[in-house]
């Protein structure tokens, strides 16, 4: 049953059941609470009715003390109100016993009112006549009314007790019902939870077992795969159906892949045996394996095209070649490698022919080379002796030119030092001129200061004359001041004389400084002419030096050339000796080459004599050309 319900609906069962139970519990609680409230209200009303009965009896007592029509009407109204309230209570009550008690209360109340009305008018009349005590008849009626009042209270109390008991029973019943509902709800929740959990866990286990079986199949742990349980309409069943479909697809794909891999293994075995022309025939829906099949077939095709359809043919050819027999050819070569091996065999065959031919030619050439080397060695020794004599003469000339060049360099060095001294003298003369100009400026400043001192002495003399005149005018009082004025005038006179002497000395110093500056200018001009002449001399010395260096360089180059020629001649002699050794070694190598060629089997091996004769003819023609 649960298999046909979706997991979403299964998970909604508990919330819906919880809501239903809550709603039912609320309704039951509301019903019993309302019922208890009604019973409580009714019990409260019965207590109120008892109070009304007591109130009515009190009204009767008050009436008996002072009987009046108003009090009598009040008693009747109180009990009529009690009857109306009891009648309303009867409508609310449910138990027939309580309703019967209400009827009895109303009947007793009406009887009570009847008795009261029966003696009330009489008692009013008697009280109006002054009779205080009640009559025996009235007392008898009052006694009956007391019994009826007690009955009313008893019946009302019985109703109250019944209502209170019923209220307590309702509360107990409510607790019992709620407890039963709670226990039932918990049991139902636990049961449904266990059922749902068990169902979901079993479904998940079944799903897990199916997936594990599928993964074992994928990992080649088992050879068979079990399908998942897809019965039902829930999500797990739908997932199982989808997984089953994919399992089936995967199983078919794996079987296709297995067949393809088996085919690949067979082809690989063929390849191991050297067969490259076979192809993979099985196919699969797997894009990667299909691509691998295509690539593998392409690789086999390319290998067959580039190497050979049957590697055994190549192996056989290589074994024959290993035995130094290059006459073998691969029959019907289909691959580039097999064709290349045939071509290589042709090339090796041609190379061996050429190798033997070259060996024979090399033997004859080595013999000719030995003869020519001996002639070259003799000529080189004679040239070396002549060059040694020439080199000795050139070395002596080079030594003389080198000494002249060194002397010219020393002259240039002395001239440079002289020019440096002249430059320093000219620089010192210029500094002397600058110092003379500075002295003239200082002397001019001193002359101006002396002029100021002379003016001050003149003004001081005038002031002393004025002071003397003022002292003479003052008479005896100015006699002392006159002496001071005389001393000041004497001091001013001496200052003027000293200023005149200093001025004369400054003018003499200025004239001498000008003479020194004139002499320094002449020295600068002389040094400038000296520098010019030294520069001309240096130029001539430089030209001589350059010419000497060029001669020295030329002689050195000639000397080097002769030395190199001497070395080259000696080297030629050495080379001739080494060439002789090489020619002898070449002769031995040629013999080895011819012997190695004779050890191998190849086409055209025996057709060498004609070629050698032709080569000998060409050698003779070349020697005749050299002699000419």
C-alpha positions as CSV (number, residue, x, y, z in Angstrom):
1,X,0.0,0.0,0.0
2,X,2.8,2.4,0.9
3,X,4.5,1.8,-2.4
4,X,1.6,3.4,-4.2
5,X,1.9,6.6,-2.2
6,X,4.5,9.2,-3.0
7,X,7.2,10.0,-0.5
8,X,6.0,13.5,-0.2
9,X,2.5,12.3,0.8
10,X,4.0,9.8,3.2
11,X,5.9,12.6,4.9
12,X,2.7,14.6,5.1
13,X,0.8,11.9,7.0
14,X,2.3,12.7,10.3
15,X,1.7,16.5,10.1
16,X,-1.9,15.9,8.9
17,X,-2.5,13.4,11.6
18,X,-1.1,15.7,14.2
19,X,-3.3,18.6,13.0
20,X,-6.4,16.2,13.1
21,X,-5.6,15.0,16.6
22,X,-5.0,18.6,17.8
23,X,-8.3,19.7,16.2
24,X,-10.2,16.7,17.8
25,X,-8.6,17.3,21.2
26,X,-9.5,21.0,21.0
27,X,-13.1,20.2,20.0
28,X,-13.5,17.7,22.9
29,X,-11.9,20.0,25.3
30,X,-14.0,22.9,24.2
31,X,-17.2,20.8,24.5
32,X,-16.4,19.5,28.0
33,X,-15.2,22.9,29.1
34,X,-18.5,24.5,27.9
35,X,-20.4,21.7,29.6
36,X,-18.4,22.2,32.9
37,X,-19.0,26.0,32.6
38,X,-22.7,25.4,32.3
39,X,-22.8,23.1,35.2
40,X,-20.7,25.5,37.3
41,X,-23.0,28.3,36.4
42,X,-26.0,26.1,37.3
43,X,-24.4,25.2,40.6
44,X,-23.8,28.9,41.3
45,X,-27.4,29.7,40.4
46,X,-28.6,27.0,42.9
47,X,-26.6,28.6,45.6
48,X,-28.2,31.9,44.5
49,X,-31.6,30.2,44.7
50,X,-30.9,29.1,48.3
51,X,-30.0,32.6,49.1
52,X,-33.3,33.8,47.5
53,X,-35.2,31.2,49.6
54,X,-33.4,32.5,52.7
55,X,-34.2,36.0,51.6
56,X,-37.9,35.1,51.1
57,X,-38.1,33.5,54.5
58,X,-36.5,36.6,56.0
59,X,-39.1,38.7,54.2
60,X,-41.8,36.4,55.8
61,X,-40.2,36.9,59.2
62,X,-40.1,40.7,58.7
63,X,-43.8,40.4,57.6
64,X,-44.6,38.6,60.8
65,X,-43.1,41.3,62.9
66,X,-44.9,44.1,61.1
67,X,-47.5,42.7,58.8
68,X,-48.2,45.1,55.9
69,X,-49.4,44.7,52.4
70,X,-46.1,45.9,51.0
71,X,-44.1,43.3,52.9
72,X,-46.6,40.6,51.9
73,X,-46.2,41.6,48.2
74,X,-42.4,41.6,48.6
75,X,-42.6,38.0,49.9
76,X,-44.8,36.9,47.0
77,X,-42.4,38.7,44.5
78,X,-39.3,37.0,46.0
79,X,-40.8,33.5,45.7
80,X,-42.2,34.3,42.2
81,X,-38.7,35.4,41.1
82,X,-37.4,32.1,42.6
83,X,-39.9,30.1,40.5
84,X,-38.9,31.9,37.3
85,X,-35.2,31.3,38.0
86,X,-35.8,27.7,38.8
87,X,-37.9,27.3,35.6
88,X,-35.0,28.8,33.6
89,X,-32.5,26.5,35.3
90,X,-34.7,23.5,34.4
91,X,-34.2,24.4,30.7
92,X,-30.4,24.3,31.1
93,X,-30.3,21.0,33.1
94,X,-29.8,17.7,31.3
95,X,-30.5,15.1,34.0
96,X,-34.2,14.1,34.5
97,X,-33.6,13.9,38.2
98,X,-32.6,17.5,38.4
99,X,-35.5,18.6,36.2
100,X,-37.9,16.6,38.5
101,X,-36.3,18.4,41.5
102,X,-36.9,21.7,39.7
103,X,-40.6,20.8,39.3
104,X,-40.8,19.8,42.9
105,X,-39.1,23.1,44.0
106,X,-41.6,25.1,41.9
107,X,-44.5,23.2,43.3
108,X,-43.3,23.6,46.9
109,X,-42.6,27.3,46.2
110,X,-46.1,27.7,44.9
111,X,-47.5,25.9,48.0
112,X,-45.4,28.1,50.2
113,X,-46.9,31.2,48.4
114,X,-50.4,29.7,48.8
115,X,-49.9,29.2,52.6
116,X,-48.5,32.7,52.9
117,X,-51.4,34.2,51.1
118,X,-53.8,32.2,53.2
119,X,-52.7,33.7,56.5
120,X,-51.2,37.0,55.3
121,X,-54.6,38.8,54.9
122,X,-55.7,37.4,58.2
123,X,-52.5,38.4,60.0
124,X,-52.7,42.0,58.5
125,X,-56.3,42.3,59.8
126,X,-55.4,40.9,63.2
127,X,-52.3,43.2,63.5
128,X,-54.4,46.1,62.5
129,X,-56.8,45.2,65.3
130,X,-53.9,45.2,67.8
131,X,-53.3,41.5,68.1
132,X,-49.5,41.1,68.4
133,X,-49.4,37.3,68.9
134,X,-50.3,35.0,66.0
135,X,-53.2,32.8,66.3
136,X,-53.0,29.1,66.5
137,X,-54.1,28.7,63.0
138,X,-51.5,31.1,61.7
139,X,-48.8,29.3,63.7
140,X,-49.9,26.0,62.2
141,X,-49.6,27.5,58.7
142,X,-46.2,29.0,59.5
143,X,-45.1,25.6,60.7
144,X,-46.1,24.1,57.3
145,X,-44.3,27.0,55.5
146,X,-41.1,26.3,57.5
147,X,-41.2,22.7,56.5
148,X,-41.7,23.7,52.9
149,X,-38.8,26.2,53.1
150,X,-36.5,23.5,54.5
151,X,-37.6,21.2,51.7
152,X,-36.8,24.0,49.1
153,X,-33.3,24.4,50.6
154,X,-32.8,20.7,50.7
155,X,-33.9,20.2,47.1
156,X,-31.8,23.2,45.9
157,X,-28.8,21.8,47.8
158,X,-29.4,18.4,46.2
159,X,-29.5,20.0,42.8
160,X,-26.2,21.9,43.6
161,X,-24.6,18.7,44.9
162,X,-25.7,16.8,41.7
163,X,-24.3,19.6,39.5
164,X,-21.0,19.8,41.4
165,X,-20.7,16.0,41.1
166,X,-21.6,16.1,37.4
167,X,-19.0,18.8,36.9
168,X,-16.3,16.8,38.6
169,X,-17.4,13.8,36.5
170,X,-17.1,15.9,33.4
171,X,-13.6,17.0,34.3
172,X,-12.6,13.5,35.1
173,X,-14.1,12.3,31.8
174,X,-12.3,15.1,30.0
175,X,-9.0,14.1,31.5
176,X,-9.7,10.5,30.7
177,X,-10.6,11.2,27.1
178,X,-7.6,13.5,26.6
179,X,-5.3,10.9,28.2
180,X,-6.7,8.3,25.9
181,X,-6.3,10.6,22.9
182,X,-2.8,11.4,23.9
183,X,-1.7,7.8,24.4
184,X,-3.5,6.8,21.3
185,X,-1.9,9.7,19.4
186,X,1.6,8.8,20.7
187,X,1.0,5.1,19.8
188,X,-0.3,6.0,16.4
189,X,2.6,8.4,15.8
190,X,5.1,5.8,16.8
191,X,3.4,3.2,14.8
192,X,3.2,5.3,11.7
193,X,6.7,6.6,12.2
194,X,8.0,3.1,12.5
195,X,6.1,2.0,9.5
196,X,7.3,5.0,7.4
197,X,10.9,4.6,8.7
198,X,10.9,0.9,8.1
199,X,9.4,1.4,4.6
200,X,11.9,4.1,3.7
201,X,14.9,2.2,5.2
202,X,13.9,-1.0,3.4
203,X,13.4,1.0,0.2
204,X,16.8,2.6,0.7
205,X,18.5,-0.7,1.5
206,X,16.9,-2.2,-1.6
207,X,18.1,0.8,-3.6
208,X,21.6,0.5,-2.0
209,X,21.8,-3.2,-2.7
210,X,20.8,-2.6,-6.3
211,X,23.5,0.1,-6.6
212,X,26.1,-2.0,-4.9
213,X,25.3,-4.9,-7.2
214,X,25.6,-2.5,-10.2
215,X,28.9,-1.1,-8.9
216,X,30.2,-4.7,-8.3
217,X,29.3,-5.4,-11.9
218,X,31.0,-2.3,-13.1
219,X,34.1,-3.1,-11.0
220,X,34.1,-6.7,-12.4
221,X,33.5,-8.1,-8.9
222,X,30.4,-10.0,-10.2
223,X,29.4,-11.0,-13.7
224,X,25.7,-10.4,-13.1
225,X,23.7,-7.3,-12.0
226,X,20.4,-7.3,-10.1
227,X,17.7,-4.9,-11.1
228,X,16.3,-2.5,-8.4
229,X,12.7,-3.0,-7.1
230,X,10.7,-0.6,-9.3
231,X,7.2,-1.6,-8.0
232,X,5.1,1.3,-6.7
233,X,4.5,4.9,-7.5
234,X,6.7,6.7,-5.0
235,X,9.8,8.6,-5.8
236,X,12.1,5.6,-4.9
237,X,10.2,3.4,-7.3
238,X,10.6,6.1,-10.0
239,X,14.3,6.4,-9.2
240,X,14.6,2.6,-9.3
241,X,13.0,2.5,-12.7
242,X,15.3,5.2,-14.1
243,X,18.3,3.5,-12.5
244,X,17.2,0.1,-14.0
245,X,16.9,1.7,-17.4
246,X,20.4,3.1,-17.1
247,X,21.7,-0.2,-15.6
248,X,20.4,-2.0,-18.6
249,X,21.9,0.5,-21.0
250,X,25.2,0.3,-19.1
251,X,25.1,-3.5,-19.1
252,X,24.6,-3.6,-22.8
253,X,27.3,-1.0,-23.3
254,X,29.7,-3.0,-21.1
255,X,29.0,-6.2,-23.0
256,X,29.6,-4.3,-26.3
257,X,32.8,-2.9,-24.8
258,X,33.9,-6.3,-23.7
259,X,33.3,-7.7,-27.2
260,X,35.3,-4.8,-28.6
261,X,38.1,-5.3,-26.1
262,X,38.2,-9.1,-26.8
263,X,38.5,-8.2,-30.5
264,X,41.3,-5.7,-29.6
265,X,43.1,-8.5,-27.7
266,X,42.9,-10.8,-30.7
267,X,44.2,-8.0,-33.0
268,X,47.0,-7.3,-30.5
269,X,48.0,-11.0,-30.5
270,X,48.1,-10.8,-34.3
271,X,50.3,-7.7,-34.0
272,X,52.6,-9.5,-31.7
273,X,53.0,-12.1,-34.4
274,X,53.9,-9.4,-36.9
275,X,50.5,-9.2,-38.7
276,X,49.5,-5.5,-39.2
277,X,46.9,-5.7,-42.0
278,X,44.0,-6.9,-39.9
279,X,41.4,-4.4,-38.4
280,X,39.0,-4.3,-35.4
281,X,35.5,-5.2,-36.6
282,X,33.4,-4.9,-33.5
283,X,31.9,-1.6,-32.5
284,X,30.4,0.0,-29.4
285,X,28.1,2.9,-28.5
286,X,30.8,4.3,-26.2
287,X,32.2,7.4,-28.0
288,X,35.6,7.0,-26.3
289,X,36.0,3.3,-27.2
290,X,34.6,4.0,-30.7
291,X,37.2,6.7,-31.1
292,X,39.8,4.4,-29.7
293,X,38.7,1.7,-32.2
294,X,39.0,4.2,-35.1
295,X,42.3,5.5,-33.9
296,X,43.6,1.9,-33.4
297,X,42.5,0.9,-36.9
298,X,44.1,4.0,-38.3
299,X,47.2,3.2,-36.4
300,X,47.3,-0.3,-37.8
301,X,46.6,1.0,-41.3
302,X,49.3,3.6,-40.9
303,X,51.7,1.0,-39.5
304,X,50.9,-1.4,-42.3
305,X,51.3,1.5,-44.8
306,X,54.5,2.8,-43.2
307,X,56.1,-0.5,-42.1
308,X,54.7,-3.6,-43.7
309,X,51.6,-5.7,-43.6
310,X,53.7,-8.7,-42.5
311,X,56.6,-7.9,-40.1
312,X,58.0,-11.4,-40.5
313,X,59.2,-10.4,-44.0
314,X,61.2,-7.5,-42.5
315,X,62.5,-9.7,-39.7
316,X,63.8,-12.3,-42.3
317,X,65.4,-9.5,-44.4
318,X,67.1,-8.1,-41.3
319,X,68.5,-11.5,-40.4
320,X,69.9,-11.9,-43.9
321,X,71.4,-8.4,-43.8
322,X,72.9,-9.3,-40.4
323,X,74.8,-12.1,-42.1
324,X,76.3,-9.4,-44.4
325,X,74.4,-10.7,-47.5
326,X,72.8,-7.6,-49.1
327,X,71.6,-9.5,-52.2
328,X,68.2,-10.3,-50.5
329,X,65.1,-8.3,-51.4
330,X,61.6,-8.3,-49.6
331,X,59.1,-9.8,-52.1
332,X,56.0,-7.6,-52.9
333,X,56.8,-4.9,-50.4
334,X,53.5,-3.1,-49.3
335,X,54.8,-0.8,-46.5
336,X,57.2,2.1,-46.7
337,X,59.6,0.4,-44.3
338,X,59.8,-2.7,-46.4
339,X,60.2,-0.6,-49.5
340,X,62.7,1.5,-47.7
341,X,64.6,-1.7,-46.6
342,X,64.8,-2.8,-50.3
343,X,65.9,0.7,-51.2
344,X,68.4,0.6,-48.3
345,X,69.7,-2.8,-49.6
346,X,70.2,-1.2,-53.0
347,X,71.9,1.8,-51.5
348,X,74.1,-0.4,-49.3
349,X,74.9,-2.5,-52.4
350,X,75.9,0.6,-54.3
351,X,77.8,1.9,-51.3
352,X,79.7,-1.4,-51.1
353,X,80.5,-1.3,-54.8
354,X,81.6,2.3,-54.4
355,X,83.4,1.5,-51.2
356,X,85.5,-1.2,-52.9
357,X,86.0,1.0,-55.9
358,X,87.2,3.9,-53.6
359,X,89.4,1.5,-51.7
360,X,91.2,0.4,-54.9
361,X,91.4,4.0,-56.1
362,X,92.7,5.1,-52.7
363,X,95.5,2.5,-52.8
364,X,96.7,3.9,-56.1
365,X,96.3,7.5,-55.0
366,X,98.2,6.8,-51.8
367,X,101.2,5.5,-53.8
368,X,101.1,8.6,-56.0
369,X,100.8,10.8,-52.9
370,X,103.9,9.3,-51.4
371,X,106.0,10.2,-54.4
372,X,104.7,13.8,-54.6
373,X,105.2,14.3,-50.8
374,X,108.8,13.3,-51.0
375,X,109.4,16.0,-53.8
376,X,107.5,18.6,-51.7
377,X,109.5,17.9,-48.6
378,X,112.8,18.5,-50.5
379,X,111.6,21.9,-51.9
380,X,110.3,23.0,-48.5
381,X,113.6,22.4,-46.8
382,X,115.4,24.5,-49.4
383,X,112.9,27.4,-49.1
384,X,113.2,27.3,-45.4
385,X,117.0,27.9,-45.5
386,X,116.6,30.9,-47.8
387,X,113.9,32.5,-45.6
388,X,116.0,32.1,-42.5
389,X,118.8,34.3,-44.1
390,X,116.2,37.0,-45.2
391,X,114.7,37.1,-41.8
392,X,118.0,37.7,-40.1
393,X,118.7,40.8,-42.3
394,X,115.2,42.2,-41.7
395,X,115.6,41.8,-38.0
396,X,118.7,44.1,-38.0
397,X,116.9,46.8,-40.1
398,X,114.0,46.6,-37.7
399,X,116.2,47.1,-34.7
400,X,117.7,50.3,-36.2
401,X,114.3,51.8,-37.1
402,X,113.1,50.9,-33.6
403,X,116.0,52.9,-32.0
404,X,115.2,56.0,-34.2
405,X,111.6,55.8,-33.3
406,X,112.4,55.7,-29.6
407,X,114.6,58.8,-29.9
408,X,111.9,60.7,-31.7
409,X,109.5,59.7,-29.0
410,X,111.9,61.0,-26.3
411,X,112.2,64.4,-28.2
412,X,108.4,64.6,-28.3
413,X,108.3,63.9,-24.6
414,X,110.8,66.7,-23.9
415,X,108.9,69.1,-26.1
416,X,105.7,68.3,-24.3
417,X,107.3,69.0,-20.9
418,X,108.6,72.3,-22.2
419,X,105.2,73.3,-23.5
420,X,103.8,72.3,-20.0
421,X,106.4,74.6,-18.3
422,X,105.6,77.5,-20.8
423,X,101.8,77.1,-20.0
424,X,102.5,77.2,-16.3
425,X,104.7,80.4,-16.8
426,X,101.9,82.0,-18.8
427,X,99.4,81.1,-16.2
428,X,101.6,82.6,-13.4
429,X,102.0,85.8,-15.5
430,X,98.3,86.0,-15.8
431,X,97.9,85.5,-12.1
432,X,100.5,88.3,-11.5
433,X,98.5,90.6,-13.7
434,X,95.4,89.8,-11.8
435,X,97.3,90.5,-8.5
436,X,98.5,93.9,-9.9
437,X,94.9,94.8,-10.7
438,X,93.9,93.9,-7.2
439,X,96.7,96.0,-5.7
440,X,95.6,99.0,-7.9
441,X,92.1,98.6,-6.6
442,X,93.4,98.5,-3.0
443,X,95.7,101.5,-3.5
444,X,92.8,103.5,-5.0
445,X,90.7,102.7,-1.9
446,X,93.6,103.9,0.3
447,X,93.9,107.1,-1.8
448,X,90.3,107.8,-1.2
449,X,90.6,107.1,2.5
450,X,93.6,109.5,2.7
451,X,91.6,112.2,0.9
452,X,88.9,111.8,3.6
453,X,91.6,112.0,6.4
454,X,93.0,115.2,4.7
455,X,89.5,116.8,4.7
456,X,89.0,115.8,8.3
457,X,92.3,117.4,9.2
458,X,91.4,120.6,7.3
459,X,88.0,120.8,9.1
460,X,89.7,120.1,12.4
461,X,92.1,123.0,11.8
462,X,89.3,125.3,11.0
463,X,87.5,124.2,14.2
464,X,90.6,124.8,16.2
465,X,91.0,128.3,14.8
466,X,87.4,129.0,15.7
467,X,88.0,127.7,19.1
468,X,91.1,129.9,19.5
469,X,89.1,133.0,18.4
470,X,86.4,132.1,21.0
471,X,89.0,131.5,23.7
472,X,90.6,134.9,22.9
473,X,87.2,136.5,23.2
474,X,86.6,134.8,26.5
475,X,89.8,136.3,28.0
476,X,91.1,134.7,31.2
477,X,88.3,132.2,31.3
478,X,89.1,130.8,27.8
479,X,92.9,130.7,28.3
480,X,92.9,126.9,29.0
481,X,90.6,126.2,26.2
482,X,92.9,128.2,23.9
483,X,95.8,125.9,24.8
484,X,93.7,122.8,23.9
485,X,92.7,124.4,20.6
486,X,96.3,125.0,19.8
487,X,97.2,121.4,20.4
488,X,94.3,120.3,18.3
489,X,95.5,122.6,15.5
490,X,99.0,121.1,15.7
491,X,97.5,117.6,15.7
492,X,95.4,118.5,12.6
493,X,98.6,119.9,10.9
494,X,100.6,116.7,11.6
495,X,97.6,114.6,10.3
496,X,97.5,116.6,7.1
497,X,101.3,116.2,6.6
498,X,101.1,112.5,7.3
499,X,98.2,112.1,4.9
500,X,100.2,114.0,2.2
501,X,103.2,111.7,2.7
502,X,101.0,108.5,2.5
503,X,99.3,109.9,-0.6
504,X,102.7,110.4,-2.3
505,X,103.7,106.8,-1.3
506,X,100.4,105.4,-2.6
507,X,100.9,107.3,-5.9
508,X,104.4,105.8,-6.2
509,X,103.1,102.3,-5.4
510,X,100.4,102.7,-8.1
511,X,103.0,103.7,-10.7
512,X,105.2,100.7,-9.8
513,X,102.1,98.4,-9.9
514,X,101.3,99.6,-13.4
515,X,104.9,99.0,-14.4
516,X,104.7,95.5,-13.0
517,X,101.4,94.9,-14.9
518,X,103.0,96.1,-18.1
519,X,106.0,93.7,-17.6
520,X,103.6,90.8,-16.8
521,X,101.6,91.5,-20.0
522,X,104.9,91.4,-22.0
523,X,105.7,88.1,-20.3
524,X,102.3,86.7,-21.2
525,X,102.8,87.7,-24.8
526,X,106.3,86.1,-24.8
527,X,104.9,82.9,-23.3
528,X,102.2,82.8,-25.9
529,X,104.8,83.0,-28.7
530,X,106.9,80.4,-27.0
531,X,103.8,78.0,-26.8
532,X,103.1,78.6,-30.5
533,X,106.7,77.8,-31.4
534,X,106.7,74.7,-29.2
535,X,103.4,73.6,-30.8
536,X,105.0,73.9,-34.2
537,X,108.0,71.9,-33.0
538,X,105.8,69.2,-31.5
539,X,103.9,69.0,-34.8
540,X,107.1,68.4,-36.7
541,X,108.3,65.8,-34.1
542,X,104.9,64.1,-34.3
543,X,105.1,63.9,-38.1
544,X,108.6,62.4,-37.8
545,X,107.4,60.0,-35.1
546,X,104.5,58.9,-37.2
547,X,106.7,58.4,-40.2
548,X,109.2,56.4,-38.1
549,X,106.3,54.3,-36.7
550,X,104.9,53.6,-40.1
551,X,108.4,52.5,-41.3
552,X,108.8,50.4,-38.2
553,X,105.3,48.9,-38.7
554,X,106.1,48.2,-42.4
555,X,109.4,46.6,-41.5
556,X,107.7,44.6,-38.7
557,X,105.0,43.5,-41.2
558,X,107.7,42.4,-43.7
559,X,109.5,40.7,-40.9
560,X,106.4,39.0,-39.7
561,X,105.5,38.0,-43.2
562,X,109.0,36.5,-43.7
563,X,108.7,34.8,-40.2
564,X,105.3,33.5,-41.1
565,X,106.6,32.4,-44.5
566,X,109.5,30.7,-42.7
567,X,107.1,29.0,-40.3
568,X,104.8,28.1,-43.2
569,X,107.7,26.6,-45.0
570,X,108.7,24.7,-41.9
571,X,105.1,23.8,-41.4
572,X,104.9,22.6,-45.0
573,X,107.9,20.4,-44.4
574,X,106.2,19.1,-41.3
575,X,103.0,18.7,-43.2
576,X,104.8,16.9,-46.0
577,X,106.2,14.5,-43.3
578,X,102.8,14.1,-41.8
579,X,101.2,13.8,-45.2
580,X,103.6,11.0,-45.9
581,X,102.5,9.2,-42.8
582,X,98.9,9.9,-43.7
583,X,99.5,8.5,-47.2
584,X,101.0,5.4,-45.7
585,X,98.1,5.1,-43.3
586,X,95.7,5.8,-46.2
587,X,97.3,3.0,-48.1
588,X,96.7,0.6,-45.1
589,X,93.1,1.9,-44.7
590,X,92.5,1.3,-48.5
591,X,93.7,-2.2,-48.1
592,X,91.4,-2.8,-45.1
593,X,88.4,-1.2,-47.0
594,X,89.0,-3.5,-50.0
595,X,89.3,-6.5,-47.7
596,X,86.1,-5.6,-45.8
597,X,84.3,-5.1,-49.1
598,X,85.5,-8.5,-50.3
599,X,84.1,-10.1,-47.1
600,X,80.5,-9.0,-48.0
601,X,78.2,-10.4,-50.6
602,X,76.6,-7.8,-53.0
603,X,75.7,-7.5,-56.6
604,X,78.5,-6.3,-59.0
605,X,81.3,-7.4,-56.6
606,X,83.3,-9.0,-59.4
607,X,83.1,-6.0,-61.9
608,X,85.8,-3.8,-60.4
609,X,88.8,-4.3,-62.7
610,X,87.4,-2.3,-65.7
611,X,86.7,0.7,-63.4
612,X,90.1,0.6,-61.9
613,X,91.7,0.5,-65.4
614,X,89.6,3.5,-66.3
615,X,90.7,5.3,-63.2
616,X,94.4,4.5,-63.9
617,X,94.0,6.1,-67.3
618,X,92.6,9.2,-65.7
619,X,95.5,9.3,-63.2
620,X,98.0,9.1,-66.0
621,X,96.3,12.0,-67.9
622,X,96.4,14.1,-64.7
623,X,100.1,13.5,-64.2
624,X,100.8,14.5,-67.8
625,X,98.9,17.7,-67.3
626,X,100.9,18.5,-64.1
627,X,104.2,17.9,-65.9
628,X,103.2,20.4,-68.6
